[in-house]
Amino acid sequence: MEQIDQLTDWTFHYQYINRVRRTKKQKQRFLSTLVTDIAKVRQDIRVIEYKQNKQYVSSNVYIGDVVSADRIICTYYDTPLRHLGPYYLFDRLKQRKGTLRLIIVSTLIYLLVGLAATLLYTKNGTSPFDLRQFSTWAVILCYGIYFVLFSKLTKGLSSRKNKVRNTSSILAILSLIMDLNDKKTAFAFIDEGCFGDTGLDFLKETCKPSAQLYYLDCVGGNEDLHFVGHQITEKEKQRFITHKGSEQQVNYIFCAQASETEQGMSYYLEKSSLNQVEIDQEKLTKISDYFNH
């Protein structure tokens, strides 16, 4: 009963209170909550900072001994930007294009709205531009707000419908942390997973070369669970749709649609899947069953 209550509490924390994790302040708030929650069940937690560039410091969270662990179950915790079209797993170029298209389209629309409002004001404005008048300061305030929002828009907007990508994977790992008490298994929450592999590469540099990494992404979707790995056993075949991977150390577990292309297999999630109202709990149960047996 206590475990069920704990999982319910975590679900509320990360689906609603800390659902957006993009800015430095948002990530710090998330990390503080995450460490506090995990500390209720385990004490072997480390927050490791690494510099991505001179202006920004990223942080990975490790639970257990990642240096000597035989397997490490991990996922990214940062929030993706809104984009046009599906989410393409393993295809950074397509994903970047979808994000840029939305930024360009929304920016142009916003500029047109601002231009129209300016023309309307200059055409119908009857009072002179006098700083002693309230109406003048109201116009200045409106323009100030307009350009603040414009600045945010050009940088991209954070996705707020992120229960599938990637809160579901965070909850799956938190559940495993409660269930697994294996010294040879460690866990990692990785920063900047939406924009590259810097956090994952940093983890790979930390662990031993023979360690197997299991990277979770969108595991709470309604689509089938897939497993991409270099070594596939009967255990994976019984639980997932399996695909041979090229990486020897990293195995990927995710929900997605799959299609064959000229470049190979393509994995993607449509907007309707990404915007799911609820996480598919059956998928989280399958993940738990896989790692507990």
Backbone as numpy.savetxt, mean C-alpha at the origin, in Angstrom:
# Nx Ny Nz CAx CAy CAz Cx Cy Cz
-11.39 -16.01 22.44 -12.23 -14.81 22.44 -11.36 -13.55 22.44
-10.31 -13.58 23.24 -9.40 -12.43 23.32 -8.72 -12.19 21.98
-8.35 -13.29 21.28 -7.70 -13.16 19.97 -8.65 -12.55 18.94
-9.93 -12.97 18.99 -10.92 -12.42 18.06 -11.11 -10.93 18.30
-11.17 -10.54 19.58 -11.31 -9.12 19.93 -10.11 -8.31 19.45
-8.91 -8.90 19.56 -7.69 -8.22 19.12 -7.71 -8.00 17.61
-8.12 -9.02 16.87 -8.19 -8.92 15.41 -9.25 -7.89 14.99
-10.35 -7.85 15.71 -11.40 -6.86 15.42 -10.87 -5.45 15.64
-10.11 -5.27 16.71 -9.51 -3.97 17.02 -8.53 -3.55 15.94
-7.68 -4.48 15.51 -6.73 -4.19 14.45 -7.43 -3.83 13.13
-8.48 -4.57 12.82 -9.23 -4.31 11.59 -9.75 -2.87 11.59
-10.28 -2.43 12.72 -10.78 -1.05 12.82 -9.65 -0.04 12.69
-8.51 -0.32 13.35 -7.35 0.59 13.30 -6.89 0.84 11.87
-6.70 -0.24 11.12 -6.01 -0.12 9.83 -6.95 0.02 8.64
-8.24 -0.26 8.83 -9.19 -0.02 7.75 -9.74 1.39 7.80
-9.72 2.02 8.98 -10.38 3.32 9.12 -9.46 4.40 9.69
-8.89 4.19 10.88 -8.12 5.23 11.54 -6.81 5.52 10.81
-6.07 4.45 10.46 -4.76 4.61 9.80 -4.78 4.06 8.37
-5.84 4.33 7.66 -5.96 3.72 6.33 -5.09 4.42 5.28
-4.79 5.71 5.47 -3.93 6.41 4.52 -2.54 6.56 5.13
-1.53 6.06 4.41 -0.15 6.03 4.94 0.80 6.48 3.82
0.77 7.79 3.57 1.59 8.31 2.49 2.59 9.36 2.96
2.11 10.38 3.67 3.00 11.43 4.13 3.83 10.95 5.32
4.85 11.72 5.64 5.72 11.38 6.78 4.92 11.30 8.07
4.02 12.28 8.26 3.21 12.31 9.48 2.26 11.12 9.54
1.64 10.77 8.42 0.72 9.63 8.38 1.46 8.32 8.66
2.65 8.18 8.10 3.42 6.95 8.31 3.90 6.84 9.76
4.32 7.95 10.34 4.75 7.92 11.74 3.61 7.53 12.66
2.41 8.04 12.37 1.24 7.69 13.17 0.91 6.21 13.01
1.01 5.71 11.78 0.77 4.28 11.53 1.80 3.41 12.25
3.07 3.77 12.14 4.13 2.97 12.78 3.98 2.96 14.29
3.60 4.09 14.86 3.39 4.15 16.30 2.27 3.20 16.73
1.17 3.21 15.97 0.05 2.32 16.27 0.44 0.86 16.06
1.14 0.59 14.97 1.55 -0.78 14.65 2.44 -1.37 15.74
3.46 -0.63 16.13 4.39 -1.11 17.16 3.66 -1.33 18.48
2.77 -0.41 18.83 2.00 -0.55 20.08 1.13 -1.79 20.05
0.48 -2.05 18.90 -0.40 -3.22 18.78 0.38 -4.53 18.85
1.51 -4.60 18.13 2.29 -5.84 18.11 2.93 -6.10 19.47
3.31 -5.02 20.17 3.95 -5.17 21.49 3.04 -5.85 22.51
1.75 -5.89 22.23 0.82 -6.58 23.14 0.99 -8.09 23.07
1.55 -8.57 21.95 1.73 -10.01 21.79 3.20 -10.43 21.69
4.05 -9.53 21.18 5.46 -9.86 21.02 6.31 -8.63 21.34
7.53 -8.91 21.79 8.43 -7.82 22.17 9.60 -7.66 21.19
9.79 -8.64 20.32 10.96 -8.61 19.42 10.66 -7.80 18.16
10.45 -6.51 18.35 10.10 -5.59 17.26 11.24 -4.59 17.05
11.56 -4.34 15.80 12.57 -3.32 15.49 12.07 -2.44 14.34
12.27 -1.15 14.49 11.98 -0.21 13.41 13.32 0.25 12.86
13.58 -0.09 11.61 14.87 0.19 10.98 14.70 1.30 9.95
15.42 2.39 10.13 15.37 3.50 9.18 16.50 3.38 8.17
16.21 3.71 6.95 17.23 3.72 5.91 16.96 4.90 4.99
18.00 5.54 4.53 17.83 6.74 3.72 17.58 6.37 2.26
16.45 6.88 1.75 16.15 6.69 0.34 16.74 7.84 -0.47
16.69 9.02 0.09 17.37 10.18 -0.50 17.67 11.16 0.63
18.21 12.31 0.29 18.63 13.27 1.31 17.46 13.91 2.06
16.29 13.95 1.40 15.16 14.65 2.01 14.24 13.72 2.79
14.32 12.40 2.56 13.33 11.50 3.12 13.98 10.25 3.70
13.48 9.81 4.84 13.97 8.60 5.49 12.84 7.58 5.55
13.05 6.40 4.98 12.05 5.33 5.00 12.30 4.41 6.18
11.26 3.66 6.56 11.37 2.78 7.72 10.76 1.42 7.45
11.51 0.37 7.73 11.00 -0.99 7.73 10.77 -1.44 9.16
9.72 -2.24 9.38 9.43 -2.78 10.71 9.66 -4.29 10.66
10.52 -4.79 11.56 10.83 -6.21 11.62 10.32 -6.81 12.92
9.73 -7.99 12.81 9.28 -8.73 13.98 9.96 -10.09 13.92
10.72 -10.43 14.95 11.51 -11.64 14.93 12.92 -11.36 14.45
13.71 -12.40 14.34 15.11 -12.27 13.93 15.22 -12.45 12.43
15.18 -11.35 11.68 15.23 -11.45 10.22 16.61 -11.87 9.72
17.62 -11.72 10.55 18.98 -12.09 10.15 19.14 -13.60 10.04
18.57 -14.35 10.97 18.75 -15.80 11.00 17.51 -16.58 10.59
16.40 -15.91 10.31 15.14 -16.60 9.97 15.26 -17.37 8.66
14.58 -18.51 8.60 14.54 -19.31 7.37 13.48 -18.80 6.41
12.43 -18.21 6.96 11.40 -17.62 6.10 10.94 -16.29 6.71
10.66 -15.34 5.83 10.23 -14.01 6.25 8.96 -13.67 5.47
7.89 -13.39 6.19 6.61 -13.04 5.58 6.49 -11.52 5.63
6.29 -10.90 4.48 6.35 -9.44 4.44 5.30 -8.85 3.50
5.10 -7.55 3.67 4.25 -6.78 2.78 4.62 -5.31 2.91
4.13 -4.48 2.01 4.37 -3.04 2.10 3.19 -2.37 2.80
3.45 -1.26 3.47 2.39 -0.60 4.23 2.04 0.79 3.70
2.80 1.34 2.77 2.49 2.68 2.29 1.28 2.66 1.36
0.68 3.83 1.17 -0.55 3.95 0.40 -0.25 4.37 -1.04
-0.86 3.72 -2.03 -0.61 4.09 -3.42 -1.32 5.38 -3.82
-0.89 5.94 -4.93 -1.57 7.11 -5.50 -2.76 6.64 -6.34
-3.74 7.52 -6.47 -4.86 7.21 -7.35 -4.36 7.14 -8.79
-5.03 6.32 -9.59 -4.59 6.13 -10.97 -5.77 5.77 -11.84
-5.59 5.87 -13.14 -6.59 5.44 -14.11 -6.32 4.00 -14.50
-7.38 3.23 -14.67 -7.22 1.85 -15.12 -6.91 0.89 -13.99
-6.62 -0.37 -14.36 -6.36 -1.41 -13.36 -5.02 -1.19 -12.64
-4.85 -1.94 -11.56 -3.56 -2.01 -10.88 -2.82 -3.21 -11.44
-1.66 -2.96 -12.08 -0.86 -4.02 -12.67 0.25 -4.43 -11.70
0.17 -5.65 -11.20 1.21 -6.16 -10.33 2.45 -6.48 -11.18
3.62 -6.18 -10.66 4.91 -6.47 -11.31 5.18 -5.62 -12.55
4.35 -4.64 -12.84 4.58 -3.80 -14.02 4.58 -2.33 -13.59
5.73 -1.87 -13.15 5.86 -0.49 -12.65 5.58 0.54 -13.75
5.97 0.23 -14.99 5.80 1.18 -16.08 4.33 1.46 -16.36
3.53 0.40 -16.47 2.10 0.57 -16.70 1.44 1.31 -15.55
1.86 0.96 -14.34 1.28 1.60 -13.16 1.61 3.08 -13.11
2.86 3.41 -13.46 3.28 4.80 -13.48 2.50 5.60 -14.53
2.27 4.99 -15.69 1.51 5.66 -16.75 0.08 5.94 -16.31
-0.53 4.97 -15.63 -1.89 5.17 -15.14 -1.99 6.30 -14.13
-0.97 6.39 -13.27 -0.93 7.47 -12.27 -0.73 8.83 -12.94
0.20 8.88 -13.89 0.48 10.15 -14.59 -0.72 10.62 -15.41
-1.42 9.68 -16.02 -2.60 10.06 -16.82 -3.66 10.72 -15.94
-3.88 10.16 -14.76 -4.87 10.76 -13.86 -4.42 12.15 -13.39
-3.14 12.29 -13.08 -2.63 13.60 -12.64 -2.79 14.64 -13.75
-2.47 14.26 -14.98 -2.56 15.20 -16.11 -4.02 15.59 -16.37
-4.91 14.59 -16.43 -6.32 14.86 -16.71 -6.95 15.72 -15.62
-6.72 15.34 -14.36 -7.33 16.08 -13.25 -6.75 17.50 -13.14
-5.46 17.65 -13.45 -4.84 18.97 -13.40 -5.42 19.89 -14.48
-5.60 19.36 -15.68 -6.18 20.16 -16.77 -7.60 20.59 -16.44
-8.39 19.68 -15.90 -9.77 20.01 -15.52 -9.77 21.09 -14.43
-8.87 20.93 -13.48 -8.79 21.90 -12.38 -8.38 23.28 -12.89
-7.44 23.31 -13.85 -7.02 24.59 -14.44 -8.17 25.25 -15.19
-8.94 24.45 -15.92 -10.08 25.00 -16.66 -11.13 25.57 -15.71
-11.37 24.86 -14.60 -12.32 25.36 -13.60 -11.82 26.68 -13.01
-10.53 26.78 -12.71 -9.96 28.01 -12.18 -10.03 29.16 -13.18
-9.76 28.84 -14.44 -9.83 29.86 -15.49 -11.25 30.37 -15.67
-12.20 29.44 -15.66 -13.61 29.82 -15.81 -14.07 30.70 -14.64
-13.64 30.33 -13.43 -14.01 31.12 -12.25 -13.41 32.51 -12.31
-12.16 32.61 -12.81 -11.50 33.91 -12.93 -12.20 34.79 -13.96
-12.57 34.22 -15.11 -13.28 34.97 -16.14 -14.64 35.43 -15.64
-15.31 34.57 -14.90 -16.62 34.92 -14.36 -16.51 36.06 -13.36
-15.45 36.02 -12.54 -15.26 37.07 -11.54 -14.93 38.41 -12.19
-14.02 38.39 -13.17 -13.63 39.65 -13.83 -14.78 40.24 -14.65
-15.66 39.36 -15.14 -16.77 39.84 -15.96 -17.89 40.43 -15.11
-18.16 39.77 -13.97 -19.30 40.18 -13.14 -18.91 40.96 -11.89
-17.60 41.03 -11.61 -17.17 41.75 -10.41 -17.44 43.25 -10.55
-18.13 43.81 -9.57 -18.48 45.24 -9.64 -17.62 46.11 -8.74
-17.09 45.51 -7.66 -16.31 46.31 -6.71 -14.84 46.35 -7.13
-14.15 47.44 -6.91 -12.73 47.53 -7.25 -11.89 46.68 -6.31
-10.65 46.40 -6.74 -9.74 45.57 -5.92 -9.16 46.44 -4.82
-9.85 46.47 -3.69 -9.49 47.33 -2.58 -9.23 46.47 -1.35
-7.99 46.55 -0.82 -7.62 45.72 0.33 -8.38 46.08 1.59
-9.08 47.18 1.58 -9.86 47.57 2.75 -11.24 46.91 2.77
-11.58 46.23 1.66 -12.89 45.60 1.57 -12.80 44.11 1.88
-13.84 43.60 2.53 -13.90 42.17 2.88 -13.92 41.28 1.64
-14.63 41.73 0.60 -14.76 40.93 -0.62 -13.41 40.68 -1.27
-12.51 41.66 -1.18 -11.16 41.50 -1.75 -10.39 40.40 -1.04
-10.45 40.41 0.30 -9.76 39.38 1.07 -10.39 38.01 0.87
-11.70 37.97 0.63 -12.38 36.69 0.35 -11.86 36.09 -0.95
-11.67 36.96 -1.97 -11.15 36.49 -3.25 -9.70 36.00 -3.09
-8.89 36.75 -2.34 -7.50 36.33 -2.10 -7.46 34.98 -1.40
-8.34 34.78 -0.42 -8.41 33.51 0.31 -8.79 32.37 -0.62
-9.77 32.62 -1.49 -10.20 31.58 -2.44 -9.06 31.18 -3.38
-8.31 32.18 -3.86 -7.18 31.87 -4.73 -6.08 31.13 -3.97
-5.88 31.50 -2.71 -4.90 30.79 -1.89 -5.25 29.33 -1.73
-6.51 29.05 -1.41 -6.97 27.67 -1.28 -6.86 26.93 -2.60
-7.20 27.63 -3.68 -7.13 27.03 -5.02 -5.72 26.54 -5.34
-4.71 27.37 -5.08 -3.35 26.99 -5.43 -2.76 25.95 -4.47
-3.22 25.93 -3.22 -2.80 24.87 -2.29 -3.31 23.52 -2.80
-4.59 23.48 -3.19 -5.17 22.25 -3.72 -4.53 21.86 -5.05
-4.19 22.86 -5.85 -3.53 22.60 -7.12 -2.16 21.93 -6.91
-1.45 22.41 -5.90 -0.15 21.81 -5.58 -0.29 20.35 -5.17
-1.31 20.05 -4.37 -1.54 18.66 -3.95 -1.92 17.79 -5.15
-2.72 18.35 -6.04 -3.19 17.62 -7.20 -2.06 17.23 -8.13
-1.12 18.14 -8.34 0.00 17.85 -9.24 0.96 16.79 -8.69
0.92 16.59 -7.38 1.76 15.55 -6.77 1.07 14.19 -6.72
-0.22 14.16 -7.06 -0.99 12.94 -7.00 -1.75 12.83 -5.70
-2.94 12.26 -5.77 -3.79 12.10 -4.60 -3.69 10.69 -4.05
-3.68 10.57 -2.74 -3.61 9.26 -2.11 -4.92 8.50 -2.30
-4.81 7.21 -2.53 -6.00 6.37 -2.63 -6.57 6.14 -1.24
-7.84 6.42 -1.07 -8.48 6.23 0.22 -9.25 4.91 0.29
-9.48 4.30 -0.88 -10.13 2.99 -0.93 -9.04 1.93 -1.06
-8.40 1.64 0.06 -7.23 0.76 0.01 -7.35 -0.45 0.93
-8.57 -0.92 1.14 -8.74 -2.10 1.98 -8.08 -3.32 1.35
-8.20 -3.43 0.02 -7.56 -4.56 -0.67 -6.08 -4.31 -0.84
-5.74 -3.14 -1.38 -4.35 -2.76 -1.58 -3.99 -1.59 -0.66
-3.36 -1.84 0.52 -2.84 -3.15 0.84 -3.08 -3.46 2.33
-4.18 -2.86 2.84 -4.52 -3.09 4.24 -4.79 -4.56 4.51
-5.38 -5.27 3.53 -5.69 -6.69 3.72 -4.43 -7.51 4.01
-3.32 -7.18 3.35 -2.07 -7.91 3.58 -1.48 -7.59 4.95
-1.66 -6.35 5.41 -1.20 -5.97 6.76 -1.95 -6.77 7.80
-3.28 -6.88 7.64 -4.09 -7.63 8.59 -3.76 -9.13 8.55
-3.45 -9.64 7.36 -3.08 -11.06 7.24 -1.81 -11.35 8.03
-0.83 -10.46 7.94 0.43 -10.67 8.67 0.23 -10.48 10.17
-0.57 -9.52 10.57 -0.84 -9.33 12.00 -1.49 -10.58 12.58
-2.38 -11.20 11.83 -3.01 -12.44 12.28 -1.98 -13.55 12.42
-1.05 -13.62 11.48 0.01 -14.64 11.54 0.94 -14.41 12.72
1.20 -13.15 13.03 2.06 -12.83 14.17 1.46 -13.37 15.47
0.13 -13.34 15.55 -0.54 -13.86 16.73 -0.50 -15.39 16.76
-0.56 -16.01 15.57 -0.67 -17.48 15.50 0.67 -18.19 15.55
1.68 -17.61 14.90 2.97 -18.29 14.75 3.95 -17.89 15.84
4.51 -18.88 16.48 5.55 -18.63 17.49 6.77 -19.47 17.13
7.22 -19.27 15.90 8.32 -20.05 15.33 9.54 -19.15 15.22
10.61 -19.52 15.87 11.83 -18.69 15.87 12.46 -18.60 14.48
12.14 -19.53 13.62 12.71 -19.51 12.28 11.86 -18.72 11.29
10.76 -18.13 11.80 9.89 -17.30 10.96 9.93 -15.87 11.48
10.16 -14.93 10.58 10.15 -13.50 10.93 9.14 -12.78 10.03
8.85 -11.55 10.38 7.87 -10.76 9.64 8.45 -9.38 9.36
7.98 -8.78 8.26 8.48 -7.44 7.91 7.37 -6.62 7.26
7.27 -5.37 7.68 6.39 -4.38 7.04 7.31 -3.38 6.34
7.17 -3.27 5.05 8.14 -2.57 4.21 7.58 -1.23 3.72
8.44 -0.22 3.76 8.07 1.11 3.28 8.34 1.24 1.78
7.63 2.17 1.15 7.84 2.52 -0.27 7.62 1.36 -1.22
6.77 0.41 -0.84 6.49 -0.73 -1.72 5.64 -0.37 -2.91
4.92 0.75 -2.83 4.08 1.17 -3.96 4.89 1.79 -5.10
6.11 2.21 -4.81 6.88 2.99 -5.79 8.18 2.33 -6.21
8.51 1.18 -5.67 9.75 0.52 -6.03 10.07 -0.61 -5.08
11.27 -1.13 -5.19 11.70 -2.27 -4.38 12.79 -1.91 -3.39
12.93 -0.62 -3.07 13.98 -0.20 -2.16 13.87 -0.87 -0.81
12.65 -0.86 -0.25 12.44 -1.48 1.06 12.66 -2.98 1.03
12.21 -3.64 -0.03 12.41 -5.08 -0.17 13.89 -5.40 -0.35
14.59 -4.61 -1.15 16.02 -4.83 -1.35 16.80 -4.66 -0.05
16.39 -3.68 0.75 17.04 -3.47 2.04 16.84 -4.68 2.95
15.64 -5.25 2.91 15.36 -6.46 3.69 16.21 -7.63 3.19
16.35 -7.78 1.89 17.14 -8.88 1.31 18.62 -8.76 1.69
19.09 -7.53 1.82 20.47 -7.32 2.26 20.68 -7.71 3.73
19.59 -7.64 4.50 19.67 -7.92 5.93 19.59 -9.40 6.24
18.73 -10.13 5.54 18.53 -11.54 5.83 19.61 -12.40 5.17
19.65 -13.66 5.54 20.64 -14.56 4.95 20.20 -14.96 3.54
21.14 -15.29 2.66 20.80 -15.59 1.26 19.87 -16.78 1.08
19.91 -17.72 2.02 19.08 -18.92 1.88 17.65 -18.72 2.40
17.39 -17.58 3.03 16.05 -17.32 3.56 15.04 -17.16 2.43
13.84 -17.68 2.65 12.76 -17.54 1.68 11.84 -16.40 2.12
11.62 -15.45 1.21 10.74 -14.32 1.49 9.39 -14.56 0.84
8.32 -14.29 1.58 6.95 -14.44 1.07 6.31 -13.05 1.09
6.12 -12.51 -0.09 5.67 -11.12 -0.25 4.18 -11.12 -0.57
3.39 -10.54 0.34 1.93 -10.50 0.20 1.48 -9.19 -0.42
0.49 -9.27 -1.33 -0.05 -8.07 -1.95 -1.51 -8.31 -2.31
-2.39 -7.44 -1.84 -3.82 -7.51 -2.19 -4.44 -8.87 -1.88
-4.09 -9.48 -0.77 -4.55 -10.84 -0.49 -6.01 -10.89 -0.03
-6.64 -9.73 0.18 -8.04 -9.72 0.60 -9.02 -9.47 -0.52
-8.58 -9.60 -1.77 -9.47 -9.38 -2.90 -10.39 -10.57 -3.15
-11.38 -10.36 -4.03 -12.32 -11.43 -4.36 -11.79 -12.38 -5.43
-10.72 -11.98 -6.11 -10.14 -12.82 -7.16 -9.38 -14.00 -6.55
-8.95 -14.91 -7.42 -8.22 -16.09 -6.97 -6.87 -15.70 -6.37
-6.42 -16.50 -5.43 -5.09 -16.33 -4.86 -4.06 -16.99 -5.76
-3.00 -16.25 -6.07 -1.92 -16.77 -6.92 -0.64 -16.87 -6.09
0.20 -17.80 -6.51 1.52 -17.98 -5.90 2.55 -18.00 -7.03
3.49 -17.07 -6.98 4.59 -17.03 -7.94 5.88 -17.29 -7.18
6.56 -18.39 -7.51 7.78 -18.73 -6.79 8.69 -19.61 -7.62
9.95 -19.66 -7.21 10.94 -20.45 -7.94 10.74 -21.95 -7.68
10.40 -22.27 -6.44 10.15 -23.66 -6.07 8.69 -23.83 -5.67
7.99 -24.68 -6.39 6.57 -24.92 -6.13 6.36 -26.37 -5.74
5.77 -26.57 -4.57 5.52 -27.91 -4.07 4.02 -28.21 -4.10
3.67 -29.40 -3.67 2.26 -29.80 -3.63 1.47 -28.91 -2.67
2.15 -28.42 -1.65 1.51 -27.55 -0.66 0.96 -26.29 -1.32
1.74 -25.68 -2.20 1.29 -24.47 -2.91 0.20 -24.82 -3.93
0.36 -25.94 -4.62 -0.60 -26.32 -5.66 -1.99 -26.58 -5.09
-2.05 -27.04 -3.84 -3.33 -27.33 -3.21 -4.07 -26.07 -2.78
-3.36 -24.97 -2.59 -3.97 -23.77 -2.02 -4.06 -22.59 -2.98
-3.19 -22.56 -4.00 -3.11 -21.39 -4.88 -3.10 -21.82 -6.34
-3.32 -20.82 -7.21 -2.97 -20.98 -8.62 -1.49 -20.66 -8.72
-0.69 -21.60 -9.15 0.76 -21.45 -9.07 1.38 -21.08 -10.42
2.48 -20.32 -10.34 3.22 -19.89 -11.52 4.71 -19.96 -11.19
5.48 -20.42 -12.12 6.93 -20.48 -11.92 7.52 -19.08 -11.99
8.30 -18.71 -10.95 8.92 -17.40 -10.90 10.40 -17.46 -11.18
10.98 -16.32 -11.50 12.40 -16.27 -11.84 13.28 -15.96 -10.63
12.69 -15.38 -9.59 13.47 -15.03 -8.40 13.59 -16.24 -7.47
14.80 -16.53 -7.06 15.03 -17.69 -6.21 14.66 -17.44 -4.75
14.75 -16.20 -4.30 14.56 -15.92 -2.88 13.17 -15.40 -2.53
12.50 -14.72 -3.47 11.23 -14.07 -3.16 10.07 -14.82 -3.82
9.07 -15.15 -2.99 7.82 -15.75 -3.46 6.70 -14.72 -3.27
5.79 -14.65 -4.22 4.72 -13.65 -4.18 3.37 -14.34 -4.05
2.57 -13.85 -3.11 1.21 -14.35 -2.91 0.26 -13.16 -3.04
-0.73 -13.26 -3.92 -1.60 -12.12 -4.20 -2.90 -12.57 -4.84
-3.91 -11.71 -4.77 -5.17 -11.91 -5.48 -5.14 -11.08 -6.76
-5.53 -11.68 -7.86 -5.52 -10.94 -9.13 -6.19 -11.75 -10.22
-6.50 -11.07 -11.31 -6.84 -11.73 -12.56 -5.54 -11.94 -13.32
-5.50 -12.97 -14.13 -4.28 -13.27 -14.88 -4.62 -13.46 -16.36
-3.73 -12.99 -17.21 -3.91 -13.17 -18.65 -2.54 -13.35 -19.30
-2.53 -14.12 -20.38 -1.30 -14.37 -21.12 -1.09 -13.27 -22.16
0.10 -12.67 -22.17 0.44 -11.65 -23.15 1.71 -12.05 -23.90
2.09 -11.26 -24.88 3.32 -11.55 -25.63 4.55 -11.46 -24.74
4.47 -10.62 -23.70 5.61 -10.47 -22.78 5.59 -11.50 -21.65
4.52 -12.30 -21.59 4.39 -13.29 -20.52 3.09 -13.10 -19.76
3.01 -13.61 -18.55 1.80 -13.49 -17.75 1.62 -12.06 -17.23
0.38 -11.61 -17.28 0.05 -10.29 -16.74 -0.95 -10.47 -15.60
-0.68 -9.83 -14.47 -1.55 -9.93 -13.30 -2.08 -8.53 -12.99
-3.39 -8.43 -12.78 -3.98 -7.11 -12.57 -5.26 -7.21 -11.75
-5.65 -6.07 -11.18 -6.91 -5.93 -10.45 -7.66 -4.74 -11.02
-8.91 -4.95 -11.38 -9.74 -3.87 -11.88 -10.13 -2.93 -10.73
-10.60 -1.74 -11.10 -10.99 -0.75 -10.10 -12.07 -1.29 -9.16
-13.02 -2.04 -9.70 -14.10 -2.57 -8.89 -13.57 -3.49 -7.79
-12.51 -4.20 -8.09 -11.89 -5.10 -7.11 -11.10 -4.30 -6.07
-10.37 -3.29 -6.53 -9.60 -2.46 -5.61 -10.50 -1.67 -4.65
-11.71 -1.36 -5.11 -12.63 -0.55 -4.30 -13.61 -1.38 -3.49
-13.29 -2.64 -3.29 -14.15 -3.51 -2.48 -14.47 -2.86 -1.13
-15.72 -3.00 -0.70 -16.13 -2.43 0.57 -15.59 -3.25 1.74
-15.55 -4.57 1.56 -15.09 -5.46 2.62 -13.96 -6.35 2.13
-13.07 -6.71 3.04 -11.99 -7.66 2.75 -12.55 -9.07 2.75
-12.11 -9.87 1.80 -12.53 -11.27 1.74 -11.80 -12.06 2.83
-12.50 -12.34 3.91 -11.89 -13.00 5.06 -11.47 -14.43 4.75
-12.13 -15.07 3.79 -11.76 -16.44 3.42 -10.34 -16.49 2.89
-9.94 -15.44 2.18 -8.58 -15.40 1.64 -7.56 -15.29 2.77
-7.88 -14.51 3.79 -6.97 -14.39 4.93 -6.86 -15.71 5.67
-7.97 -16.45 5.73 -7.95 -17.77 6.37 -7.07 -18.74 5.58
-7.13 -18.66 4.25 -6.28 -19.52 3.41 -4.80 -19.19 3.62
-4.49 -17.91 3.74 -3.11 -17.50 3.99 -2.64 -18.06 5.32
-3.46 -17.94 6.34 -3.12 -18.44 7.66 -2.91 -19.94 7.65
-3.80 -20.65 6.96 -3.69 -22.11 6.85 -2.41 -22.52 6.14
-2.03 -21.78 5.13 -0.81 -22.11 4.38 0.44 -22.00 5.25
0.55 -20.94 6.03 1.76 -20.73 6.82 1.75 -21.50 8.15
0.59 -21.95 8.57 0.51 -22.69 9.84 0.63 -24.20 9.67
0.71 -24.67 8.42 0.80 -26.11 8.20 1.99 -26.45 7.30
